[in-house]
Amino acid sequence: MNATGIRVSEIVELRLSCHRHRARFKQILEKENFPKYRGGGERFRRVFIKAVMQNYPEGFLRHLEEGTCIGCAFEKSGPRCYEWAEDALRAICRGEPVPPRIVKHWTEHTV
């Protein structure tokens, strides 16, 4: 629950996310004072999905086809990719531009 008395879980339905990543994403939203985000939870989710689709279309489609957790998919892609997802959530909460796509180096883990 945040300062406004609204539970983030009542605002944003984080579909296809495991318990661990759902908890982490909700923690980020609460820290960023999510309820100030205009348009509500469903709009937030769609903005995040759009950002993921624009920056990582192949990974997003694979995530949907396999029904895997989006957080686990980013985590599996490497620490910088997972960091991108968290930074994107923060940017959306703040009304800032989503960070640019992370280009992995050849030494990083691939999916």
DOMI-307535 format. One record per residue: residue in three letters; x, y, z of N, C-alpha, C in turn. Coordinates in steps of 0.2 Angstrom, whole numbers, padded with zeros to 4 digits, always signed. Layout:
<atoms>
ALAXYZXYZXYZ...
</atoms>
This chain:
<atoms>
MET+0004-0006+0000+0000+0000+0000+0005+0006+0000ASN+0002+0011-0004+0006+0017-0004+0003+0023+0000ALA+0006+0029+0000+0004+0035+0004-0004+0036+0003THR-0006+0035-0003-0013+0037-0005-0018+0031-0002GLY-0015+0026+0001-0020+0020+0003-0022+0016-0002ILE-0019+0016-0008-0021+0012-0014-0016+0007-0015ARG-0018+0001-0015-0013-0005-0016-0011-0005-0024VAL-0005-0005-0025-0003-0006-0032-0006-0012-0036SER-0007-0017-0032-0010-0023-0035-0017-0022-0037GLU-0020-0017-0035-0027-0015-0037-0027-0011-0043ILE-0021-0008-0044-0021-0003-0050-0018-0006-0056VAL-0012-0010-0056-0009-0013-0061-0009-0020-0061GLU-0012-0023-0066-0012-0031-0066-0006-0033-0070LEU-0001-0035-0067+0005-0037-0070+0005-0044-0073ARG+0002-0045-0079+0000-0052-0082+0007-0055-0084LEU+0007-0062-0084+0013-0066-0085+0019-0064-0082SER+0018-0062-0075+0024-0061-0071+0024-0066-0065CYS+0030-0068-0064+0031-0073-0058+0030-0069-0052HIS+0029-0072-0046+0028-0069-0040+0034-0064-0038ARG+0040-0067-0039+0046-0063-0037+0046-0057-0041HIS+0045-0057-0048+0046-0051-0052+0039-0046-0051ARG+0034-0049-0050+0028-0045-0048+0029-0041-0042ALA+0032-0044-0037+0033-0041-0031+0039-0035-0032ARG+0044-0037-0036+0049-0032-0037+0046-0026-0041PHE+0042-0027-0046+0039-0022-0051+0035-0017-0046LYS+0031-0021-0042+0026-0017-0038+0030-0012-0033GLN+0036-0015-0030+0040-0011-0026+0043-0005-0030ILE+0045-0006-0036+0047+0000-0040+0041+0005-0041LEU+0035+0003-0042+0030+0007-0043+0028+0011-0037GLU+0028+0008-0031+0026+0011-0025+0032+0016-0023LYS+0038+0014-0024+0043+0019-0023+0043+0025-0027GLU+0040+0025-0033+0040+0030-0038+0033+0034-0037ASN+0029+0032-0032+0023+0035-0031+0018+0034-0036PHE+0017+0028-0039+0013+0027-0045+0007+0030-0046PRO+0003+0031-0041-0004+0034-0042-0004+0040-0045LYS+0001+0044-0045+0002+0050-0048+0002+0050-0056TYR+0003+0043-0058+0003+0042-0065-0004+0043-0068ARG-0004+0048-0073-0010+0049-0076-0013+0043-0081GLY-0019+0042-0081-0022+0037-0085-0023+0030-0082GLY-0021+0029-0076-0022+0023-0072-0018+0017-0074GLY-0019+0012-0071-0015+0006-0071-0015+0002-0078GLU-0021+0002-0081-0021-0002-0088-0017+0002-0093ARG-0017+0009-0093-0014+0013-0097-0006+0012-0096PHE-0004+0012-0090+0003+0011-0088+0005+0005-0091ARG+0002-0001-0090+0004-0007-0092+0004-0007-0100ARG+0000-0004-0103+0000-0003-0110+0006+0001-0113VAL+0008+0006-0109+0014+0010-0111+0020+0006-0110PHE+0020+0002-0105+0026-0002-0103+0027-0007-0109ILE+0021-0011-0110+0021-0016-0116+0023-0013-0122LYS+0021-0007-0124+0023-0004-0130+0030-0002-0130ALA+0033+0000-0125+0040+0001-0124+0044-0005-0125VAL+0042-0011-0122+0045-0017-0123+0045-0019-0130MET+0039-0019-0133+0038-0021-0140+0042-0017-0145GLN+0043-0010-0144+0047-0006-0148+0054-0008-0148ASN+0057-0009-0142+0064-0010-0140+0066-0017-0141TYR+0062-0022-0139+0063-0029-0139+0058-0033-0142PRO+0056-0032-0149+0050-0035-0152+0051-0043-0152GLU+0057-0046-0154+0058-0053-0154+0057-0056-0147GLY+0060-0053-0142+0060-0056-0135+0053-0055-0133PHE+0049-0050-0134+0042-0049-0132+0038-0054-0135LEU+0038-0056-0141+0034-0061-0145+0036-0068-0142ARG+0042-0069-0141+0044-0075-0138+0041-0076-0131HIS+0041-0071-0127+0038-0071-0120+0031-0072-0121LEU+0027-0070-0125+0020-0071-0126+0019-0078-0128GLU+0023-0080-0133+0022-0087-0136+0023-0092-0131GLU+0028-0091-0127+0030-0096-0121+0026-0095-0115GLY+0023-0090-0114+0019-0088-0108+0024-0087-0102THR+0030-0085-0103+0035-0084-0098+0034-0077-0094CYS+0037-0077-0089+0037-0070-0085+0041-0065-0089ILE+0039-0059-0090+0043-0054-0093+0049-0052-0089GLY+0048-0052-0083+0054-0051-0079+0060-0056-0079CYS+0057-0062-0079+0062-0068-0080+0065-0068-0087ALA+0061-0066-0092+0064-0065-0099+0070-0060-0099PHE+0068-0054-0096+0074-0049-0096+0080-0051-0092GLU+0078-0055-0086+0084-0057-0082+0088-0062-0086LYS+0085-0066-0089+0088-0072-0093+0093-0068-0099SER+0090-0063-0101+0094-0059-0106+0100-0056-0104GLY+0101-0055-0097+0107-0052-0094+0105-0046-0090PRO+0110-0045-0085+0109-0040-0080+0107-0033-0083ARG+0110-0031-0089+0109-0024-0092+0102-0024-0095CYS+0100-0029-0098+0093-0030-0100+0088-0029-0095TYR+0089-0033-0089+0084-0032-0084+0084-0025-0081GLU+0090-0022-0080+0091-0015-0078+0087-0011-0082TRP+0087-0012-0089+0083-0008-0094+0075-0008-0092ALA+0073-0014-0090+0066-0015-0089+0064-0011-0082GLU+0068-0011-0077+0067-0007-0071+0067+0000-0073ASP+0072+0002-0076+0073+0009-0078+0067+0012-0082ALA+0064+0007-0087+0058+0009-0091+0052+0010-0086LEU+0051+0006-0081+0046+0007-0077+0046+0013-0073ARG+0053+0015-0071+0054+0021-0067+0052+0027-0072ALA+0055+0027-0078+0054+0032-0083+0046+0034-0084ILE+0043+0028-0085+0035+0029-0086+0032+0032-0080CYS+0034+0030-0074+0031+0033-0068+0032+0041-0068ARG+0038+0043-0070+0040+0050-0070+0038+0054-0076GLY+0035+0050-0081+0033+0054-0087+0039+0056-0091GLU+0045+0052-0090+0051+0053-0094+0051+0048-0100PRO+0056+0050-0105+0057+0045-0110+0059+0039-0108VAL+0057+0033-0111+0060+0027-0109+0067+0026-0112PRO+0071+0023-0108+0078+0023-0110+0079+0019-0117PRO+0085+0020-0120+0086+0017-0127+0087+0009-0126ARG+0086+0006-0131+0087-0002-0131+0094-0003-0129ILE+0095-0008-0125+0102-0010-0123+0104-0015-0128VAL+0110-0013-0131+0113-0018-0136+0119-0022-0132LYS+0117-0028-0132+0122-0033-0128+0128-0034-0132HIS+0134-0034-0128+0140-0036-0131+0141-0043-0132TRP+0145-0045-0137+0146-0053-0138+0147-0057-0132THR+0150-0054-0127+0152-0058-0121+0146-0059-0116GLU+0140-0056-0118+0135-0057-0113+0130-0063-0115HIS+0127-0065-0111+0122-0071-0112+0117-0069-0117THR+0115-0074-0121+0110-0073-0126+0104-0078-0125VAL+0099-0076-0127+0093-0080-0126+0092-0084-0132
</atoms>
